[in-house]
Amino acid sequence: MSGIDACLSEAMAIPGVRGASLVDWTSGLTLGAAGDGPNRDHETASAEAAELARLVFESSAFTRATDDAGPVEDLIVSARGSYHLIRFVETAFDSSVFLYVWLDRAEANLAVARFRLRDLTAELVLS
């Protein structure tokens, strides 16, 4: 079990990660941040990622509960030189939090980053 600071520190240890933040997607507020944000601005990147997360999470096209589908686990946006990875955090309350990492495409391994974020969010304790 880890808190926000430990989670962000471990996220920064993932190869290729340039920045990480924990975000409340209902408000767009950054709950914690480490490293650099895209354009050196965690707050704006968090708010924009929250808009994307909210659109996808609330869309029935992506969250339709069928036998082979379930809630959205993560989002990947690939840009020319980077990846933006959003991993939703399941919580005992409203699950309105996600872990957002910004990765350098030349240095990152997207599969490794996804698996590490899955593990980090499973261990995260929010109080």
Secondary structure by P-SEA (a helix, b strand, c coil): cccaaaaaaaaaacccccbbbbbccccccccccccccccccaaaaaaaaaaaaaaaaacccccccccccccccbbbbbcccbbbbbbbbbccccccbbbbbbbccccccaaaaaaaaaaaaaacccc
